[in-house]
């Protein structure tokens, strides 16, 4: 579980987050949505400690992450997995080496064979077959995303952060990635937080959806509830596309 309490952040005197309060629960896909400039990227960066809030706190279970020393934060970060926009695989490393990388960084007790076995388990879980020794340039965009997910779960994290996981993917592959993230969230009982603008993702896997508007937490609920909020700003976001407008009018 991750809890944000009264998070406030400003840059050059301009508020970007305004007293945001919400809770992201274990075993659920928690989506942060909103228009460009709504504050969702800054919000996620505050959650993982890449940006320091001016006020407010972030709790990981019962630990106040915001108030920890750098060393203590490092111990919490070892429990995090990150799926970056664009996958961010290392071009000079093979698929297998990319997945092993966080184990090399954070796990000092595993033997080389145990790391190889764990990497193979993660690759099998995301359905990457016979590609261990290929390089990122030799695989498709969808495969890169799945390898990135395998890397993100390699260290058996309690918390998984995904930044625009469907960026650059065709609609069919995007659905595969959405379902995979949802499946592993429940399978490993992780607290998963996803930053996205993709309404297909919201409808497919939105167990808990947070809508930010001009730095405010404007609405939160489930994927089914978001279709009938009666909230003007939420509806303008949800029904921005012609397809969603057609679904609304039936």
C-alpha positions as CSV (number, residue, x, y, z in Angstrom):
1,X,0.0,0.0,0.0
2,X,1.2,3.5,-0.8
3,X,-0.5,6.6,0.7
4,X,0.0,10.2,-0.3
5,X,-1.1,12.8,2.3
6,X,-1.5,16.5,1.4
7,X,1.2,16.4,-1.2
8,X,2.1,19.9,-2.4
9,X,4.7,20.9,-5.0
10,X,5.5,24.2,-6.7
11,X,8.1,25.2,-9.3
12,X,9.1,28.9,-9.4
13,X,6.2,29.7,-7.2
14,X,3.6,28.0,-9.5
15,X,1.8,25.1,-7.8
16,X,1.9,21.8,-9.7
17,X,0.4,19.6,-7.0
18,X,-2.1,21.0,-4.6
19,X,-2.7,19.0,-1.4
20,X,-3.2,15.6,-3.1
21,X,-4.5,12.9,-0.8
22,X,-5.0,9.3,-2.0
23,X,-4.2,5.6,-1.3
24,X,-3.0,3.0,-3.7
25,X,-3.8,-0.5,-2.5
26,X,-2.0,-3.8,-2.9
27,X,-3.1,-6.2,-5.6
28,X,-4.7,-3.5,-7.6
29,X,-3.8,-1.5,-10.7
30,X,-3.9,2.1,-9.7
31,X,-4.0,4.5,-12.6
32,X,-3.0,8.2,-12.6
33,X,-4.7,10.1,-15.5
34,X,-5.1,13.6,-16.6
35,X,-4.4,16.1,-19.4
36,X,-0.8,17.2,-20.1
37,X,0.3,19.6,-17.4
38,X,-2.2,18.2,-14.9
39,X,0.7,17.2,-12.5
40,X,0.6,13.4,-12.9
41,X,4.3,13.0,-13.8
42,X,5.4,15.2,-10.9
43,X,3.0,13.2,-8.7
44,X,4.7,9.9,-9.6
45,X,8.1,11.4,-9.2
46,X,7.2,12.5,-5.7
47,X,6.0,9.0,-4.9
48,X,9.3,7.5,-5.8
49,X,11.4,10.3,-4.4
50,X,12.8,11.7,-7.6
51,X,11.1,15.0,-6.7
52,X,10.8,16.3,-3.2
53,X,7.4,17.7,-2.2
54,X,7.3,21.1,-0.6
55,X,4.7,19.8,1.9
56,X,3.0,16.5,2.6
57,X,4.2,12.9,3.0
58,X,4.4,9.6,1.1
59,X,3.9,6.4,3.1
60,X,4.9,2.9,2.0
61,X,2.7,0.7,4.2
62,X,3.5,2.2,7.6
63,X,6.9,3.8,6.6
64,X,7.0,7.6,6.0
65,X,9.2,7.5,3.0
66,X,9.4,11.3,2.7
67,X,11.1,11.7,6.1
68,X,13.7,8.9,5.6
69,X,17.4,9.5,5.2
70,X,18.9,8.8,1.8
71,X,20.2,5.4,3.0
72,X,16.9,4.4,4.4
73,X,15.1,5.4,1.2
74,X,17.5,3.1,-0.6
75,X,16.2,0.1,1.3
76,X,12.6,1.0,0.4
77,X,13.6,1.5,-3.3
78,X,15.0,-2.0,-3.4
79,X,11.3,-3.1,-3.1
80,X,10.3,-1.1,-6.1
81,X,10.2,-2.1,-9.8
82,X,10.2,0.5,-12.6
83,X,8.7,0.2,-16.1
84,X,10.0,3.3,-18.0
85,X,8.4,5.0,-20.9
86,X,10.1,3.6,-24.0
87,X,11.2,0.5,-22.0
88,X,14.7,2.0,-21.4
89,X,16.5,-1.2,-22.0
90,X,20.3,-1.1,-22.2
91,X,21.3,-1.4,-25.8
92,X,24.7,-3.0,-25.0
93,X,23.2,-5.8,-22.9
94,X,21.3,-8.9,-24.1
95,X,17.7,-9.5,-23.0
96,X,18.9,-11.8,-20.3
97,X,21.5,-9.4,-19.1
98,X,18.9,-6.6,-18.9
99,X,16.7,-8.7,-16.7
100,X,19.6,-9.7,-14.4
101,X,20.7,-6.0,-14.1
102,X,18.6,-5.1,-11.0
103,X,19.7,-8.4,-9.3
104,X,23.3,-7.4,-9.8
105,X,22.6,-4.0,-8.4
106,X,20.5,-4.8,-5.4
107,X,20.8,-8.5,-4.5
108,X,24.2,-9.4,-3.1
109,X,23.2,-12.8,-1.7
110,X,22.1,-14.6,-4.9
111,X,24.5,-16.9,-6.8
112,X,25.0,-16.4,-10.5
113,X,22.9,-19.5,-11.2
114,X,20.1,-18.2,-9.0
115,X,20.2,-14.9,-10.9
116,X,20.0,-16.8,-14.2
117,X,17.2,-18.9,-12.9
118,X,15.3,-15.8,-11.7
119,X,15.8,-14.1,-15.0
120,X,14.5,-17.1,-16.9
121,X,11.4,-17.3,-14.6
122,X,10.6,-13.7,-15.3
123,X,11.1,-14.0,-19.0
124,X,8.9,-17.1,-19.1
125,X,6.3,-15.2,-17.1
126,X,6.0,-12.5,-19.7
127,X,6.1,-15.1,-22.5
128,X,9.6,-14.2,-24.0
129,X,10.9,-17.4,-25.5
130,X,14.3,-18.1,-27.1
131,X,15.4,-14.5,-27.0
132,X,17.8,-14.5,-24.0
133,X,20.9,-13.7,-26.0
134,X,19.3,-11.2,-28.4
135,X,19.9,-7.5,-28.1
136,X,17.1,-4.9,-27.8
137,X,17.7,-3.8,-31.4
138,X,16.9,-7.3,-32.5
139,X,13.4,-7.5,-31.0
140,X,10.1,-5.8,-31.6
141,X,8.6,-2.9,-29.6
142,X,6.1,-5.2,-27.9
143,X,8.8,-7.6,-26.9
144,X,10.9,-4.7,-25.5
145,X,8.0,-3.8,-23.2
146,X,7.7,-7.4,-22.0
147,X,11.4,-7.6,-21.4
148,X,11.2,-4.3,-19.4
149,X,8.4,-5.8,-17.3
150,X,10.5,-8.9,-16.7
151,X,13.3,-6.6,-15.5
152,X,10.9,-4.6,-13.4
153,X,9.7,-7.7,-11.5
154,X,13.1,-9.5,-11.3
155,X,13.8,-8.4,-7.8
156,X,10.4,-9.5,-6.7
157,X,9.2,-6.0,-5.9
158,X,6.3,-5.0,-3.6
159,X,5.7,-1.8,-5.5
160,X,5.6,-1.5,-9.3
161,X,5.6,1.9,-11.1
162,X,4.8,2.1,-14.8
163,X,5.2,5.3,-16.8
164,X,3.1,5.4,-20.0
165,X,3.6,1.6,-20.5
166,X,1.7,1.6,-23.9
167,X,3.6,4.5,-25.4
168,X,4.4,3.7,-29.0
169,X,2.5,0.5,-29.2
170,X,-0.2,-0.6,-31.6
171,X,-3.7,-1.1,-30.0
172,X,-3.5,-4.9,-29.9
173,X,-0.1,-5.0,-28.4
174,X,-1.1,-2.3,-25.9
175,X,-4.0,-4.6,-24.7
176,X,-1.5,-7.5,-24.2
177,X,0.8,-5.2,-22.1
178,X,-2.2,-3.9,-20.0
179,X,-3.4,-7.5,-19.3
180,X,0.1,-8.6,-18.4
181,X,0.6,-5.8,-15.9
182,X,-2.8,-6.5,-14.4
183,X,-2.1,-10.2,-14.1
184,X,1.3,-9.9,-12.4
185,X,-0.1,-7.2,-10.1
186,X,-2.7,-9.7,-8.7
187,X,-0.4,-12.8,-9.0
188,X,2.4,-11.2,-6.9
189,X,0.1,-8.9,-4.8
190,X,2.0,-5.8,-5.8
191,X,1.0,-2.2,-5.4
192,X,1.0,-1.1,-9.0
193,X,0.9,2.6,-10.0
194,X,0.5,3.5,-13.7
195,X,0.9,6.9,-15.2
196,X,-1.1,7.0,-18.4
197,X,-3.3,9.0,-20.8
198,X,-4.7,5.9,-22.6
199,X,-8.4,5.5,-22.0
200,X,-8.2,1.9,-23.3
201,X,-5.9,1.1,-20.3
202,X,-8.4,2.8,-18.0
203,X,-11.2,0.7,-19.2
204,X,-9.3,-2.5,-19.4
205,X,-7.4,-2.5,-16.1
206,X,-8.5,0.5,-14.0
207,X,-9.1,-1.0,-10.6
208,X,-8.5,2.4,-9.0
209,X,-8.3,5.6,-11.1
210,X,-7.1,9.0,-9.9
211,X,-7.9,12.0,-12.2
212,X,-5.7,15.0,-11.7
213,X,-6.8,18.4,-12.9
214,X,-4.5,21.5,-12.7
215,X,-2.7,19.9,-9.8
216,X,-5.8,18.9,-7.9
217,X,-7.1,15.4,-7.2
218,X,-10.4,16.1,-9.1
219,X,-11.9,12.6,-9.0
220,X,-11.1,9.0,-8.1
221,X,-13.0,5.8,-8.5
222,X,-13.1,2.7,-10.7
223,X,-13.1,2.2,-14.5
224,X,-16.8,1.6,-14.5
225,X,-17.6,4.6,-12.4
226,X,-15.6,7.0,-14.6
227,X,-18.1,6.8,-17.4
228,X,-20.9,8.3,-15.4
229,X,-19.2,10.8,-13.0
230,X,-21.2,13.9,-14.0
231,X,-17.9,15.8,-13.5
232,X,-17.4,18.2,-16.4
233,X,-13.6,18.0,-16.5
234,X,-13.5,14.2,-16.2
235,X,-16.1,13.8,-19.0
236,X,-14.1,16.1,-21.3
237,X,-11.1,13.9,-20.8
238,X,-12.9,10.6,-21.0
239,X,-14.9,11.5,-24.1
240,X,-12.2,13.4,-25.9
241,X,-12.0,10.8,-28.7
242,X,-14.7,10.3,-31.3
243,X,-14.9,6.6,-30.4
244,X,-15.7,7.3,-26.7
245,X,-18.3,9.9,-27.7
246,X,-20.0,7.3,-29.9
247,X,-20.0,4.8,-27.0
248,X,-21.6,7.5,-24.8
249,X,-24.4,8.2,-27.2
250,X,-24.9,4.5,-28.0
